[in-house]
Amino acid sequence: MELITFLLGVSLVTIYMLYRDKQLYLRAWKDTEQRVQFLERALWDDCMDEEATAEDLGFDEE
């Protein structure tokens, strides 16, 4: 009986840890995706700015 209780407890803790890790991973993925979208919008705004030069956009003027 004690063995069953112990194994059940270990199983529940393992499931909780996997669930928590998945939630942290999904949150990190969402944050990364938002940063990429922000950078894309910033680059697009720079491209649409008539005064932006190739150097401002990260290209070498050659």
KOLKOL-851343 format. One record per atom (N, C-alpha, C): y, x, z. Coordinates in nm, 4 decimals. Layout:
// residues N
Y/X/Z
...
//
This chain:
// residues 62
-0.1195/0.0827/0.0000
0.0000/0.0000/0.0000
0.1267/0.0877/0.0000
0.1237/0.1930/0.0816
0.2397/0.2825/0.0861
0.2583/0.3533/-0.0474
0.1479/0.3870/-0.1114
0.1560/0.4532/-0.2418
0.2203/0.3615/-0.3459
0.1811/0.2356/-0.3448
0.2377/0.1386/-0.4398
0.3878/0.1224/-0.4152
0.4270/0.1136/-0.2890
0.5688/0.1007/-0.2538
0.6457/0.2244/-0.2987
0.5888/0.3413/-0.2763
0.6521/0.4660/-0.3175
0.6685/0.4711/-0.4688
0.5639/0.4394/-0.5424
0.5701/0.4427/-0.6888
0.6685/0.3396/-0.7425
0.6741/0.2239/-0.6809
0.7694/0.1217/-0.7217
0.9122/0.1711/-0.6983
0.9368/0.2341/-0.5858
1.0691/0.2889/-0.5557
1.1080/0.3972/-0.6542
1.0160/0.4870/-0.6843
1.0431/0.5940/-0.7814
1.0717/0.5335/-0.9186
0.9977/0.4327/-0.9565
1.0189/0.3682/-1.0866
1.1571/0.3036/-1.0931
1.1962/0.2343/-0.9886
1.3267/0.1691/-0.9874
1.4405/0.2714/-0.9932
1.4265/0.3801/-0.9195
1.5284/0.4848/-0.9217
1.5362/0.5473/-1.0605
1.4233/0.5717/-1.1224
1.4211/0.6304/-1.2566
1.4873/0.5377/-1.3580
1.4547/0.4099/-1.3509
1.5151/0.3128/-1.4429
1.6658/0.3078/-1.4228
1.7112/0.3069/-1.2981
1.8542/0.3045/-1.2701
1.9230/0.4291/-1.3253
1.8622/0.5447/-1.3067
1.9223/0.6692/-1.3549
1.9321/0.6703/-1.5075
1.8291/0.6230/-1.5753
1.8326/0.6168/-1.7212
1.9396/0.5192/-1.7694
1.9522/0.4058/-1.7012
2.0535/0.3075/-1.7369
2.1934/0.3654/-1.7186
2.2152/0.4337/-1.6058
2.3458/0.4935/-1.5776
2.3800/0.6007/-1.6807
2.2838/0.6846/-1.7155
2.3067/0.7879/-1.8159
2.3419/0.7270/-1.9515
2.2740/0.6175/-1.9853
2.3025/0.5501/-2.1117
2.4452/0.4961/-2.1107
2.4874/0.4360/-2.0001
2.6230/0.3829/-1.9907
2.7269/0.4948/-2.0022
2.7014/0.6086/-1.9370
2.7940/0.7220/-1.9463
2.8005/0.7754/-2.0888
2.6853/0.7815/-2.1551
2.6810/0.8289/-2.2934
2.7608/0.7348/-2.3840
2.7412/0.6037/-2.3657
2.8125/0.5084/-2.4495
2.9631/0.5146/-2.4242
3.0025/0.5348/-2.2999
3.1450/0.5463/-2.2684
3.2046/0.6715/-2.3332
3.1316/0.7820/-2.3258
3.1796/0.9062/-2.3877
3.1885/0.8901/-2.5395
3.0911/0.8213/-2.5985
3.0924/0.7986/-2.7426
3.2141/0.7157/-2.7815
3.2431/0.6124/-2.7034
3.3575/0.5261/-2.7321
3.4878/0.6050/-2.7209
3.5014/0.6876/-2.6175
3.6214/0.7693/-2.6006
3.6394/0.8649/-2.7188
3.5302/0.9266/-2.7624
3.5365/1.0194/-2.8758
3.5775/0.9453/-3.0023
3.5218/0.8285/-3.0224
3.5550/0.7494/-3.1406
3.7028/0.7100/-3.1396
3.7557/0.6752/-3.0227
3.8977/0.6401/-3.0132
3.9859/0.7610/-3.0412
3.9469/0.8794/-2.9958
4.0247/1.0000/-3.0233
4.0276/1.0300/-3.1726
3.9123/1.0141/-3.2382
3.9056/1.0391/-3.3827
3.9963/0.9410/-3.4567
3.9937/0.8142/-3.4175
4.0797/0.7157/-3.4828
4.2272/0.7489/-3.4610
4.2627/0.7933/-3.3408
4.4007/0.8320/-3.3130
4.4433/0.9478/-3.4026
4.3554/1.0498/-3.4159
4.3882/1.1647/-3.4998
4.3995/1.1256/-3.6468
4.3131/1.0350/-3.6917
4.3209/0.9890/-3.8298
4.4529/0.9168/-3.8557
4.4940/0.8321/-3.7606
4.6216/0.7613/-3.7766
4.7383/0.8599/-3.7752
4.7326/0.9585/-3.6869
4.8404/1.0577/-3.6802
4.8492/1.1363/-3.8105
4.7352/1.1753/-3.8658
4.7348/1.2481/-3.9926
4.7871/1.1604/-4.1057
4.7465/1.0328/-4.1062
4.7936/0.9409/-4.2091
4.9444/0.9233/-4.1995
4.9964/0.9099/-4.0765
5.1411/0.8976/-4.0583
5.2128/1.0213/-4.1096
5.1574/1.1388/-4.0843
5.2166/1.2626/-4.1353
5.2141/1.2653/-4.2878
5.1060/1.2163/-4.3468
5.0956/1.2146/-4.4930
5.1968/1.1183/-4.5536
5.2233/1.0095/-4.4864
5.3167/0.9099/-4.5378
5.4618/0.9512/-4.5160
5.4846/1.0460/-4.4259
5.6197/1.0945/-4.4004
5.6632/1.1800/-4.5183
5.7730/1.1422/-4.5819
5.8163/1.2142/-4.7018
5.8582/1.3571/-4.6722
5.8985/1.3845/-4.5484
5.9441/1.5182/-4.5141
5.8305/1.6098/-4.4700
5.7112/1.5579/-4.4587
5.5980/1.6397/-4.4157
5.5633/1.7403/-4.5242
5.5414/1.8612/-4.4824
5.5035/1.9660/-4.5767
5.3534/1.9901/-4.5663
5.3013/2.0663/-4.6599
5.1591/2.0987/-4.6562
5.1248/2.1761/-4.5289
5.2182/2.2586/-4.4837
5.1944/2.3362/-4.3617
5.1843/2.2441/-4.2399
5.2666/2.1376/-4.2371
5.2600/2.0403/-4.1271
5.1233/1.9734/-4.1226
5.0644/1.9555/-4.2386
4.9352/1.8874/-4.2472
4.8176/1.9815/-4.2289
4.8440/2.1096/-4.2113
4.7376/2.2052/-4.1865
4.6872/2.2764/-4.3100
4.7597/2.2636/-4.4219
4.7195/2.3311/-4.5442
4.8112/2.4504/-4.5677
4.7576/2.5522/-4.6291
4.8387/2.6682/-4.6645
4.9118/2.6394/-4.7940
5.0384/2.6751/-4.7963
5.1158/2.6577/-4.9201
5.0976/2.7808/-5.0069
5.0118/2.7706/-5.1046
4.9874/2.8825/-5.1959
4.9930/2.8351/-5.3381
//
